[in-house]
């Protein structure tokens, strides 16, 4: 029995899965024995095939290994279907045996920060009717295993927990460790916007808002309508484009942003938010009553950062209040 073959870009981004070496050979216009040898000789187990790039092909993002791989991510899921008796359904208490259909992932979309290539996947009509999302969940598992940082709107409470739910139900191990940036949590904690939804934020920042949809689109997807699933994927891809722009606007304000310095081999300091090297001294930061640090402004993204070591003279006689 032929084993699956996974297609990657030359620098490691997952592209797609082939069910067999025959299918891979046909798509790549190669002899099947060539594909089999490439898979067998791969450094990764399980029949991985690394894509051979022609000279005229554009390299994917993150060819600079001195920067974190930051993934902009969004998923669309089906609703749960359940039997209820209440006339006021918002009061309904639904037990597990009332649920006739569990939710599952309909589409996903993602891109590496700063790269033009969008990756996405959707169920076929038959897969949607069978409530079978294992194929696209496997694609998501490979993509997330390459990420250092994942950005999603409401990602901590929705996207990542839901994705991991599908991972464990389909028998996948955890994806590689990654940091999370939840732009919804940033909006709620750092600002006072009237509404914190993705569409509302986009319009505030002058970015084209969401593609108009109605619940009918989700119903058509559940009925196996391939056209509806394509519309859902398009809707999903546009959300990722919006999310990247919103993240870049918010980035200078994000507290505890994953530190770019940890991913660089250079001994020179870079902006912890964006990796920029154009840093300007911007006064001092007084962290406690006994600590004083140099402040730096990034001229690339505008974020403020501080030095790691205090600049106070160790011999300075420093008095502090007794806290009363």
MARRO-932174 format. One record per residue (C-alpha): x, y, z; residue number from 1; residue in three letters. Coordinates in pm, 1 decimal, m for minus. Layout:
// MARRO-932174
        x        y        z   i  aa
        X        Y        Z NUM ALA
...
// end
This chain:
// MARRO-932174
        x        y        z   i  aa
      0.0      0.0      0.0   1 UNK
    140.9    339.5   m103.2   2 UNK
    203.7    579.1    182.1   3 UNK
    108.6    949.4    177.3   4 UNK
    355.6   1208.6     55.2   5 UNK
    367.7   1561.7    195.5   6 UNK
    467.9   1853.6    m24.3   7 UNK
    665.8   2140.0    130.2   8 UNK
    825.9   2458.3      4.5   9 UNK
   1204.9   2467.5    m10.9  10 UNK
   1223.0   2633.4    331.3  11 UNK
    974.2   2411.6    510.0  12 UNK
    621.5   2549.5    473.1  13 UNK
    357.7   2279.1    431.1  14 UNK
    176.5   2301.1     94.8  15 UNK
    m42.4   1992.8     56.0  16 UNK
    m74.2   1618.9    105.2  17 UNK
    m82.5   1352.6   m167.9  18 UNK
   m254.4   1025.0    m92.0  19 UNK
     13.8    829.2   m278.8  20 UNK
    342.9    859.7   m466.8  21 UNK
    144.0    801.3   m785.7  22 UNK
    m68.6   1109.0   m723.4  23 UNK
    239.9   1315.4   m631.6  24 UNK
    428.2   1206.3   m942.5  25 UNK
    133.2   1296.0  m1163.3  26 UNK
     99.8   1643.4  m1008.8  27 UNK
    473.1   1718.3  m1023.3  28 UNK
    524.3   1561.9  m1368.1  29 UNK
    792.4   1329.6  m1233.1  30 UNK
    861.6    959.8  m1256.6  31 UNK
    706.8    777.0   m959.8  32 UNK
   1038.0    612.9   m869.2  33 UNK
   1196.1    959.4   m842.5  34 UNK
    925.1   1069.7   m601.9  35 UNK
    962.7    751.6   m397.0  36 UNK
   1340.0    795.2   m365.7  37 UNK
   1300.3   1159.7   m264.9  38 UNK
   1052.4   1061.4      3.8  39 UNK
   1267.8    774.1    128.6  40 UNK
   1577.7    995.4    146.0  41 UNK
   1403.7   1276.3    329.3  42 UNK
   1528.6   1375.9    673.2  43 UNK
   1170.7   1357.7    799.8  44 UNK
    983.6   1032.5    845.7  45 UNK
    650.5    936.0    695.2  46 UNK
    720.1    997.7    328.3  47 UNK
    788.4   1370.5    313.9  48 UNK
    877.1   1523.4    m20.8  49 UNK
   1053.2   1858.7    m40.0  50 UNK
    942.5   2069.2   m334.2  51 UNK
   1213.9   2142.4   m592.5  52 UNK
   1202.4   2512.7   m681.1  53 UNK
   1278.3   2631.1  m1030.6  54 UNK
   1484.4   2948.7  m1067.2  55 UNK
   1178.6   3151.6  m1164.0  56 UNK
    972.1   3046.9   m859.8  57 UNK
    930.7   3286.0   m572.3  58 UNK
   1060.9   3169.3   m237.7  59 UNK
    813.1   3156.4     47.9  60 UNK
    838.3   3379.4    351.9  61 UNK
   1086.9   3323.4    632.8  62 UNK
   1390.3   3252.3    416.5  63 UNK
   1558.0   3459.5    687.9  64 UNK
   1584.1   3202.6    964.9  65 UNK
   1676.8   3480.4   1209.0  66 UNK
   1313.9   3581.9   1242.3  67 UNK
   1025.6   3396.8   1405.3  68 UNK
    772.2   3225.8   1179.8  69 UNK
    455.1   3422.2   1254.2  70 UNK
    131.1   3268.8   1126.0  71 UNK
   m188.1   3470.9   1071.6  72 UNK
   m473.0   3220.8   1116.0  73 UNK
   m850.9   3192.8   1102.5  74 UNK
  m1095.7   2902.4   1081.1  75 UNK
  m1465.5   2865.4   1007.2  76 UNK
  m1664.4   2593.7   1180.0  77 UNK
  m2006.2   2440.7   1137.3  78 UNK
  m2278.5   2495.9   1398.7  79 UNK
  m2393.2   2218.0   1627.9  80 UNK
  m2739.0   2079.8   1550.6  81 UNK
  m2967.2   1989.8   1839.5  82 UNK
  m3328.7   1908.4   1929.6  83 UNK
  m3493.7   2158.3   2167.5  84 UNK
  m3844.5   2192.4   2312.1  85 UNK
  m3836.2   2546.8   2447.1  86 UNK
  m4027.8   2812.4   2256.6  87 UNK
  m3773.3   3063.8   2388.0  88 UNK
  m3469.1   2884.1   2252.0  89 UNK
  m3220.5   3125.5   2410.2  90 UNK
  m3322.7   2972.7   2746.0  91 UNK
  m3264.9   2618.4   2625.7  92 UNK
  m3050.4   2384.5   2832.1  93 UNK
  m2924.0   2124.2   2590.5  94 UNK
  m2802.6   1788.2   2716.3  95 UNK
  m2552.3   1577.3   2517.8  96 UNK
  m2821.3   1333.7   2400.8  97 UNK
  m3014.8   1623.6   2240.1  98 UNK
  m2724.3   1702.9   2006.9  99 UNK
  m2772.3   1541.7   1668.0 100 UNK
  m2455.3   1677.0   1505.0 101 UNK
  m2128.1   1802.3   1653.4 102 UNK
  m1943.1   2101.0   1506.7 103 UNK
  m1643.0   2050.1   1279.8 104 UNK
  m1407.4   2267.4   1073.6 105 UNK
  m1539.4   2378.3    734.8 106 UNK
  m1245.1   2588.1    614.6 107 UNK
   m915.4   2729.8    732.5 108 UNK
   m700.2   3010.3    599.8 109 UNK
   m355.3   3133.6    700.0 110 UNK
    m47.1   3316.3    579.7 111 UNK
    301.2   3387.0    708.3 112 UNK
    341.5   3745.2    824.3 113 UNK
    478.4   3962.0    544.4 114 UNK
    439.1   3698.0    274.1 115 UNK
    192.7   3732.0    m12.3 116 UNK
    109.1   3360.7    m31.2 117 UNK
   m220.7   3259.3    127.5 118 UNK
   m274.7   2897.2    234.2 119 UNK
   m628.1   2768.7    276.4 120 UNK
   m836.0   2454.8    267.6 121 UNK
  m1203.8   2363.8    256.5 122 UNK
  m1410.3   2048.8    280.6 123 UNK
  m1560.1   1892.3    m28.5 124 UNK
  m1938.3   1872.1    m39.8 125 UNK
  m1924.2   1501.8     42.9 126 UNK
  m1687.4   1558.9    335.8 127 UNK
  m1920.3   1826.6    473.8 128 UNK
  m2221.9   1594.8    455.8 129 UNK
  m2014.8   1322.7    625.0 130 UNK
  m1892.5   1575.2    886.6 131 UNK
  m1541.6   1455.2    801.8 132 UNK
  m1275.6   1725.9    843.3 133 UNK
   m975.0   1496.7    899.7 134 UNK
   m808.7   1592.1    570.0 135 UNK
   m794.9   1967.1    636.9 136 UNK
   m724.6   1911.0   1007.4 137 UNK
   m414.0   1717.3    906.4 138 UNK
   m309.4   2007.9    683.3 139 UNK
   m355.3   2245.5    978.5 140 UNK
   m148.2   2019.5   1202.9 141 UNK
    148.7   2037.4    965.0 142 UNK
    120.5   2414.8    926.7 143 UNK
     93.6   2483.0   1301.2 144 UNK
    392.1   2256.5   1365.0 145 UNK
    605.5   2505.2   1168.5 146 UNK
    487.8   2818.7   1352.2 147 UNK
    673.9   3003.5   1627.0 148 UNK
    390.4   3251.6   1683.0 149 UNK
     20.7   3226.8   1589.0 150 UNK
   m199.0   3535.9   1554.2 151 UNK
   m577.1   3493.2   1562.3 152 UNK
   m873.0   3710.7   1660.3 153 UNK
  m1028.9   3542.3   1964.3 154 UNK
   m768.5   3272.1   1907.4 155 UNK
   m722.5   3185.0   2274.4 156 UNK
  m1089.8   3104.4   2329.3 157 UNK
  m1197.6   2989.5   1983.9 158 UNK
   m951.8   2910.7   1702.8 159 UNK
   m673.5   2734.8   1892.9 160 UNK
   m893.9   2536.7   2139.0 161 UNK
  m1121.4   2429.6   1853.2 162 UNK
   m831.1   2326.4   1631.6 163 UNK
   m677.6   2128.4   1917.2 164 UNK
  m1014.4   1964.2   1982.4 165 UNK
  m1012.9   1833.1   1627.1 166 UNK
   m648.8   1726.5   1664.6 167 UNK
   m718.0   1508.1   1966.8 168 UNK
  m1042.5   1364.1   1826.1 169 UNK
   m859.1   1260.0   1509.1 170 UNK
   m566.6   1112.7   1701.8 171 UNK
   m299.9   1374.0   1625.8 172 UNK
    m34.6   1456.0   1886.4 173 UNK
      7.9   1820.3   1992.6 174 UNK
    157.7   2046.9   1727.7 175 UNK
    492.3   2205.4   1807.7 176 UNK
    492.5   2469.8   2080.1 177 UNK
    409.7   2820.4   1965.0 178 UNK
    333.7   3156.3   2123.8 179 UNK
     m8.3   3313.0   2074.9 180 UNK
   m117.7   3670.0   2005.2 181 UNK
   m492.2   3719.6   2039.2 182 UNK
   m586.2   4050.8   1876.1 183 UNK
   m929.1   4043.1   2041.5 184 UNK
   m766.5   4022.9   2386.3 185 UNK
   m530.9   4306.3   2287.4 186 UNK
   m824.7   4522.9   2176.5 187 UNK
  m1010.1   4454.5   2501.5 188 UNK
   m715.5   4511.2   2735.2 189 UNK
   m523.7   4793.5   2567.4 190 UNK
   m797.7   5009.3   2417.1 191 UNK
  m1152.7   5132.6   2466.4 192 UNK
  m1305.3   5064.7   2126.0 193 UNK
  m1684.9   5064.7   2114.8 194 UNK
  m1676.6   4723.6   1944.9 195 UNK
  m1385.5   4479.8   1933.5 196 UNK
  m1500.2   4249.0   1653.7 197 UNK
  m1276.2   4202.8   1351.6 198 UNK
  m1517.9   4380.3   1117.4 199 UNK
  m1564.3   4677.1   1352.9 200 UNK
  m1189.6   4720.1   1402.5 201 UNK
  m1124.3   4700.4   1029.6 202 UNK
  m1370.7   4980.4    960.1 203 UNK
  m1221.5   5195.1   1240.0 204 UNK
   m877.2   5156.0   1084.4 205 UNK
   m998.8   5224.9    729.4 206 UNK
   m959.3   4862.8    614.6 207 UNK
  m1225.0   4698.9    392.3 208 UNK
  m1459.0   4506.7    623.3 209 UNK
  m1586.9   4150.8    612.9 210 UNK
  m1750.3   3998.2    307.0 211 UNK
  m2126.1   4005.2    360.1 212 UNK
  m2276.6   3669.0    454.8 213 UNK
  m2582.4   3523.5    624.0 214 UNK
  m2648.8   3202.9    815.5 215 UNK
  m2780.0   3059.1    489.9 216 UNK
  m2417.5   3015.6    378.8 217 UNK
  m2347.1   2782.4    672.8 218 UNK
  m2668.5   2586.5    602.3 219 UNK
  m2569.3   2539.3    238.9 220 UNK
  m2225.2   2417.2    345.4 221 UNK
  m2382.9   2153.7    571.3 222 UNK
  m2593.6   2036.0    277.4 223 UNK
  m2276.6   1966.3     80.9 224 UNK
  m2297.2   2263.8   m156.1 225 UNK
  m1947.2   2290.9   m309.1 226 UNK
  m2015.0   2645.7   m427.5 227 UNK
  m2107.3   2748.6    m72.7 228 UNK
  m1789.6   2589.9     62.9 229 UNK
  m1584.8   2787.6   m190.5 230 UNK
  m1765.4   3105.8    m79.1 231 UNK
  m1683.8   3015.5    282.0 232 UNK
  m1316.1   2970.4    196.0 233 UNK
  m1311.7   3308.9     18.2 234 UNK
  m1476.4   3470.5    322.1 235 UNK
  m1218.5   3301.7    546.0 236 UNK
   m922.7   3417.7    333.4 237 UNK
  m1044.0   3778.7    340.7 238 UNK
  m1064.4   3765.7    721.8 239 UNK
   m696.4   3667.7    734.8 240 UNK
   m603.4   3960.8    510.7 241 UNK
   m794.2   4195.4    743.6 242 UNK
   m638.0   4037.9   1050.5 243 UNK
   m282.8   4090.2    928.4 244 UNK
   m343.7   4462.7    873.4 245 UNK
   m513.0   4502.5   1212.6 246 UNK
   m227.6   4320.7   1386.6 247 UNK
     35.4   4544.2   1224.3 248 UNK
   m152.1   4856.4   1339.4 249 UNK
   m185.2   4722.6   1695.9 250 UNK
    162.4   4568.9   1717.2 251 UNK
    344.3   4861.7   1885.4 252 UNK
     90.0   4851.5   2170.5 253 UNK
     98.5   4478.3   2241.9 254 UNK
    228.9   4408.4   2592.9 255 UNK
    436.8   4093.2   2626.1 256 UNK
    477.7   4055.9   2250.1 257 UNK
    694.9   3750.5   2165.8 258 UNK
   1051.1   3881.6   2162.7 259 UNK
   1222.8   3887.9   1822.6 260 UNK
   1559.3   3902.3   2000.1 261 UNK
   1517.1   3539.6   2108.6 262 UNK
   1501.7   3424.1   1745.5 263 UNK
   1805.8   3611.7   1611.0 264 UNK
   2166.4   3496.3   1601.3 265 UNK
   2295.2   3854.3   1603.7 266 UNK
   2452.2   4000.7   1916.6 267 UNK
   2301.2   4337.3   1823.0 268 UNK
   1968.2   4425.2   1982.7 269 UNK
   1659.8   4445.4   1761.6 270 UNK
   1307.6   4569.1   1827.5 271 UNK
   1132.6   4294.1   2028.1 272 UNK
    804.7   4364.1   1843.0 273 UNK
    910.1   4365.5   1476.6 274 UNK
   1280.4   4277.5   1459.4 275 UNK
   1367.0   4624.4   1328.6 276 UNK
   1723.0   4749.7   1371.2 277 UNK
   1650.5   5123.7   1362.8 278 UNK
   1631.9   5197.8   1735.2 279 UNK
   1652.0   5544.1   1891.3 280 UNK
   1719.6   5628.0   2255.1 281 UNK
   1395.4   5764.6   2403.4 282 UNK
   1460.5   5857.3   2764.9 283 UNK
   1434.0   5631.1   3066.0 284 UNK
   1186.0   5382.6   3204.2 285 UNK
   1143.9   5371.1   3581.3 286 UNK
   1021.4   5019.0   3647.6 287 UNK
   1017.8   5023.3   4026.9 288 UNK
   1137.3   5264.0   4291.0 289 UNK
   1487.3   5118.8   4255.5 290 UNK
   1520.6   5031.4   3884.4 291 UNK
   1598.4   5261.4   3592.0 292 UNK
   1631.3   5141.2   3231.9 293 UNK
   1706.4   5300.2   2895.8 294 UNK
   1403.3   5335.3   2668.2 295 UNK
   1427.3   5279.1   2292.7 296 UNK
   1185.9   5371.5   2014.3 297 UNK
   1172.1   5152.2   1702.5 298 UNK
   1169.2   5374.3   1395.2 299 UNK
   1031.0   5085.0   1187.2 300 UNK
    712.4   4999.9   1381.1 301 UNK
    696.7   5268.3   1652.5 302 UNK
    708.2   5030.6   1950.5 303 UNK
    883.9   5116.9   2274.0 304 UNK
   1123.6   4877.6   2443.3 305 UNK
   1376.0   4899.0   2723.3 306 UNK
   1719.3   4767.1   2802.9 307 UNK
   1748.4   4454.1   3013.6 308 UNK
   1998.2   4592.0   3266.1 309 UNK
   1941.1   4879.4   3504.9 310 UNK
   2154.7   5187.2   3446.5 311 UNK
   2170.7   5290.0   3811.7 312 UNK
   2516.8   5305.9   3962.3 313 UNK
   2559.3   5020.5   4211.0 314 UNK
   2730.7   5258.8   4452.8 315 UNK
   2449.9   5514.8   4442.8 316 UNK
   2289.3   5567.9   4782.8 317 UNK
   1921.0   5525.0   4701.8 318 UNK
   1642.6   5583.4   4952.3 319 UNK
   1285.6   5463.6   4900.7 320 UNK
    962.4   5535.9   5085.3 321 UNK
    850.1   5284.7   5343.6 322 UNK
    517.0   5227.0   5164.3 323 UNK
    293.1   5384.2   5427.3 324 UNK
// end
